[in-house]
Amino acid sequence: MAKAVEHLPEAVEYHSAQLIRDEFLMNIQKFEGSIQRTIQQLEGEIKLEMPTVSVEGEVSELAANPEIMEALEQCVINWLNQISAAVEGQLKKTPQGNGPLAEIEFWRERNATLSALHEQTKLPTVRKVLDVIREADSMLVANAQPVLTELFRFHTEASDNVRFLSTVERHFKNLTHGASFRVVLDTIPSMMSALRMVWIISRHYNRDERMVPLMERIAWEIAERVCRVVSLRTLFKENRASAQHKILEAKQTLTLWKKAYFDIRAKIEASGREARWEFDRKRLFERTDYMASICQDLYDILQVLEEFYNIFVDSLVTPMESLSFDPFCITSSQYWKYVMDDFKIEVLVIEKEAKNFIDESFKTLRSAEAAFDMLLKFKHIRSREAINRQMMMKFNDILAQYCKEIDIVNKIFVQNLESPLLYKNHPPVAGAIYWERSLFYRIKHTILRFQEVEEILDSERGQEVKQKYLAVGRTMKEYEDRKYEHWKEATEQVLPNLMKKSLLTKVKETTTVERGAVFAINFSPALREIINEAKYMEQLGFAVPELARNVALQEDKFLRYTDGMQRMLDHYHALVSTLNEAETILLDDHSQELIRVFRSGYKRLNWNSLGIADYITRCKQAIGKFETLVHQIHKNADDISSRLALIEAINLFKYPMPKNEEELPGVKEFFEHIERERAKDVDLMVRWYMAIGPLLTKVEGLVIHTNTGKAPKLASYYEYWEGKIYDVLTKLILKNLQSFNSLILGRIPLFQAETILTAPEIILHPNANEIDKMCVHCARNCVEVTKHFVRWMNGSCIECRPQKGEEEELVTVNFYSDISLNPQITDQAVMIPQNVHRLLVNLMKYLQRWKRYRPLWKLDKAIVMEKFAAKKPPCVAYDEKLQFYSKISCDVMRHPLVKDEHCIRLQLGPLASTVQENAKSWVVSLGKLLNESAKEELYSLQEEIEDNRCEPPCPTFGGDGVLCRLASN
């Protein structure tokens, strides 16, 4: 209702805006029509043709002229024909449309046409021509007068009708173009009054044959307006309230039309002076009455839908949304009757189902209050009367359900009496009372609702239910009182002792090996519970004991104290937990001093004390001072740890990187580079190590305010860091040995060795023993790095001075003696030379393949050549030897000139060159021997040729006997 009132000004404003808009549009249309009529009157659709001869002069002179008379008579004949044709044409026309506005337009059009002709007959030329015709006593005078008289009569009729109908034009436009039915409803009474005035005053619309068609058009317009607005395809999909309002206004419009007619008719009869309206009612009201009955049916359907919608949902109107006929058409009345009969039958079926549903629902009620609420709603909600009656008969079922609910609540109460179900954060006693009251409220709330309907509890069944409710209520009240009395007695006995307890309690005593004492707040949970109980008991309306009430009022203060102490203790425990064992021993005196500050909290102060806030402040100040000291010690410890981390991260085997993939450093160059880099790193590490002593001296100054470097109080702290240094050096050496061992066995060559021929053996350069020694030396030097780290004197951080040994030599005490004995380091140090030796053995095995070329350098070339030459071998033998050694020279260079064995690269190029040179020397020696042998043969052949020059010619070759011998040979 409030929302409707709130939106009312907006609705009025919107309605006013629509009226102004309609007013403006109708005025524009009226103005447009006036302009068009004026244009028609000025121009005229029919123009009378003026005579072609001059009509200047006296009428008698013109009438005496036969030629002029002949022309003027022909002109008059033409005028009469035009006028007769125009009048006849207008009489044949009918209004273009079924509405009342069409009739107004019809008379306006006739008036415009006839007015134009009538005005032309008043022109001076036309009047003079007619005067000449009369003067001449022409026969046309008798024909012209009736035509002109008829024109005047029809023009007068049209003009009068337009004038009188214009008075109702505004009403007709509201019927046709009005924004809503409200405009139409406001228009109809005033329109009927205006029609009455037309009926009285008009000379033409005072007869049935004129007024009945006009009213019939009005009835048609109203009916069409309703048909346009009320569409069954969309009506039931609209908002139900707006749809009902629309149908109601439509029906009111249709009935108001008839009512307004009979009201005016009654006024006319009552006056006794006016002609009575005895019009054909069937023509005027048959359709509108029928449509009004259809609107009533639709309103009833919407009302039924609303009634069912409050409790059920059903598709009752689905058939009406797809009708194949127009329900507003009278010819379809029988079909509409069938539709309404089906609808009513369906409504009865649903009513029956609803009753059955209600009966079944009340047999299995889940909540008496919910059922009661539903019954109350049915008293205020418009629904089907039969359904409402059925619902109102269910009060006994509701009372039966309420009895069950009382039994259920009582059962829950009895079952959980000893261990009630508490709400979150509720204390035991007050929580139990809250639980009991919540159970009681369940049944109390319902019975209070029943009192809204007096007849429920006044019945016999209602009285039984009421007595049962009161019995359960008494039992619960007794339980509540017992709980309260017991709590009150216990609180008065226990509370004074709880308030005398100390603020803190020691959970663990401090020792030299533990990380400080552990404290806890001694605020008893029982005391906290009593405070909560007191608060809730007061909320429940009970009288709380004075002491408990005072304690509860100080809850905020206790919370501040406990919160402050808890934060203080958390700070203390967190700080102590950051100390390791050595730091705990180091700060033992300071820890004891801090605990002395805490002592009053667990010895003297209790929860009644007034100095709790000051105590918390003193503890926080002491903890802050202790925290500052701890942070400074941790800062120095971090500095030491960072130096040890740098030492541990050093790489003691920084080998030279190859300039390219082909060129690797030699063995000697490789190990010398490692030693140089190691020497640099050792200097750095020693400087880092030597900086640790001053840092420990600084810690000494912070703790005991001395700087001797040998304070007895810090002896365990020195020992702790010396152990750390030992661990770091051990990890450093072990990690580096493992890393270097991995490099040795890796797939990437790190250094190279050459192979050379030293007859009669093929050897490495440097040889395997030298490589072994260099590896052993490099691994041993890695371990001996620890000799540079001088140990501290016992109970200090000062380095030991060199001591005289057995043979008067100075001995420096360092970490080497301990680290070198570490089994893991020993194993790794031994493993490196072993792995290198294994690699060298594999390389020597590989070189065994070259021993097949040993004859090249093992045999004495001179002796072999002498023996071969002594045999005087033929050229073929020489050729075989030369081919053999030449092939060796080529084959040698086809062998791989590089052999990678893990970290060692073996360069075979020098060996191959030497072997090739030896093979070539054999070829040279054989060539020399062949050369000498060939020379001897040639010289002996020359001598033989000279000796045989004197011999007779040969029969075969002529005179050359030498050729004969050669041929024979």
Buried (B, 14 or more C-beta within 10 A) or exposed (E): EEEEEEEEEEEEEEBEEBBEEBEEEBEEBBEEBEEEBEEBBEEBEBEBEBBEBEBEEEBEEBBEBEEBBEBBBBBBEEBBEBBBEBBEEBEEEEBEBBBBBBBBBBBBBBBBBBBBBBEBBEEEEBEBBBBBBBBBEBEBBEBBEEBBEEBBEBBBBBBBBBBBBBBBBBBBBBBBBBBEBBBBBBBBBBBBBBBBEBBBEBEBBBEEEBBBBBBBBBBBBBBBBBBEBBEBEEBBEEEEEEBBBBBBBBBBBBBBBBBBBEBBBEBBEEEEEBEEBEBEEEEBBEBBBBBBBBBBBBBBBBBBBBBBEBBBEBEBBEEBBEBEEBBBBEEBBEBBEEBBEEBEEBBEEBBEEBBEBBEEBBEEBEBBBEBBEBBEEBEEEEBBEEBBEBBEEBBEBBBBBBBEBBEEBBEBBEEBEEEBEBEEEBBBBBBBBBBBBEBBEBBBEBBEBBEEBEEBBEBEBBEEBBEBBEEBBEBBEEBBEEBBEEBBEBBEEBBEEBBEBBBBBBEEEBEEEEBBBBBBBBBBEBBBBBBBBBBBBBEBEBEBBEBBBEBBEBBEEBEBBBEBBEEBBEBBBEBBEEBEEBBBBBBBEBBEEBBEBBEBBBEEBBBEBEEBEEBBEBBBEBBEBBBEEBEBBBEBBEBBBEBBEEBBEBBBBBBBEBEEEEEBBBBBBBBBBBBEBBEEBBEEBBEBBEEBBEBBBBBBEBBBEEEBBBBEBBBBBBBBBBEBBBEBBBEBBBBBBBBBBEBBBEEEBBBBBBBBBEEEEBBBBBBBEBBBBBBBBBBEBBBBBBBBBBBBBEBBBBBBEEEEEEEEEEEBBBBBEEBBEBEEBBEBBEBBBBBBBBBBEBBBEBBEEBEEBBEBBEEEBEEBBEEBBEEEBEEEBBEEBBEBBBEBBEBBEEEEBEBBBBBBBBBBEBBBBBBBBBBBBBBEBBEEBBEEBEEEEEEEEEEEBEEBEEEEEBEEBEEBBBBBBEEEE
